[in-house]
Amino acid sequence: MTSAAVRVELLFTTNDMSLSAYLVMNNVRLIGARRLGKSFQFRFENDPRIEQLKVAYVNSESSRFDDAVRKLKAILYGSQTEES
């Protein structure tokens, strides 16, 4: 009896655009991207570095920049009260 080797290739999927951009900057291969209503889905090739890169992203200048952009958007688009 012989058995055929089955290749299982899992993908890393996220809806976080900032993390996705960071992964692309670090040469993780993007397999696909699609819009899901108001959100997005990014699919990446399974890469053993992804878990390490996720931690690196949180501690990076890129993450701090993205947080600042989110805060500015909240000021512009969030519930605002008029300032005098």
Number of C-alpha atoms within 10 A of each C-alpha: 2 4 5 5 6 6 6 6 8 11 14 15 17 14 16 12 14 15 19 21 15 18 19 13 10 12 10 19 14 18 13 11 15 11 10 9 6 5 10 13 15 20 18 20 16 16 13 9 11 16 11 9 17 15 10 14 17 12 11 13 11 16 16 13 12 14 13 12 12 12 13 12 11 12 12 10 9 10 7 9 7 4 4 3
